[in-house]
Every structure is written in structure tokens, then in C-alpha cells.
Amino acid sequence: MIYFTSDLHLNHNAAIRMCERPFESIDEMNRTLIENINARVKKHDTLYILGDIAHKGTVEQANELIAKINGKKILIRGNHDRVYDATLFEGIYDFLEIHVDGINISLMHYPMVEWPKSRHGSYHLHGHQHNKPEYNLRMKEQGKLRYDVGVDANYYCPVSLQEIRQFFIL
């Protein structure tokens, strides 16, 4: 399976307040976000992380948390990402296009107004904005195949490609 997530902001206490996350502490937030990912993503699954894995704390602390996340991880860098241990990832990019089951998908931390093949049914997955779930519904209502995979827009869980495809079909 293929999964996507973004904007975990591990170790970032202010993210709890600024994003109105339902956690009492950064320890609870870190633990819950990693547990939510690992409940869905298995060892052989692919997890695209579209930026801002961690913020605050040391790089070593971030690497320890990243190592606890299941799956073959691919990082699309965000504005808060640092130079993490590259061996924790299958690849690290600023922008990436993937093609899965006949669908072109543009992956970037930041939302784009237009993306490759956007007028031909391709998807754009992003993070950065810390939207609520209603954002994705608005994009769909406007006929835009743009989806925020960030934890704040997806009930603090990763989202599968299958779920995203189903979302746009219904």
C-alpha cells in the first residue's frame, strides 16, 4: 500500500496550540502521531512524508522518532525540515512526480495552483497549510484534484492512495 502524510511537527509544542491539536504535551502528540501511522502503515508499505516531520528539538531526537515510523519512507522536504539521517529514507526530494495505476501525482510540501498535467486528471498532494478536513471537501467541490495530506486535515492519520482516489470519485 501507498500512504501519505505531512506536517507532523514532532517535538513542536507550539503546534499543539497553533493548530488546536487535542494533545496535552509534545510527548503525547509524538506518541499518538507515530502510533496512528504505525497502525496503518506496515513494514513493506511506502509512506510519502510531504514535509515538516519535526520542528524544535535536536536532529538526533528527530532521527530517533523518524526511526520508529513504519514503512519505506520517502521525504518531500518542507520548510521546517533539517538534514535528517538519509539512511532513514528511500529518497529525499523537494518535488516529486509519481505515476501509480495510470494516475500522475505531483508531491510537494507547498500547495500549487497548477501542477504537471493538472488539466488532465492528475492529483496534487501537499501539506504546509495545517488545514482542517473541510479544506479537502472545498477543493473537491471546486473541481480541483488537490488534497492536503497533512495530519491536521486527516484526523492525525496518514491517508492511503486508495482513500484519496475514492474521495475524488464519490
Protein Blocks (a to p, Z undefined) as FASTA:
>chain_A
ZZddehklgoilklmmmnopabfbfklmmmmmmmmmmmmmcfklccddeejkbggjjfkl
mmmmmmmpgcjddddddfkbccddfklpgbdcfbdcddeehiacdddfbdcfbdehklno
pacddehkopafklmmmmmmnopacdcfbfklngopacdfklmmmmmmZZ
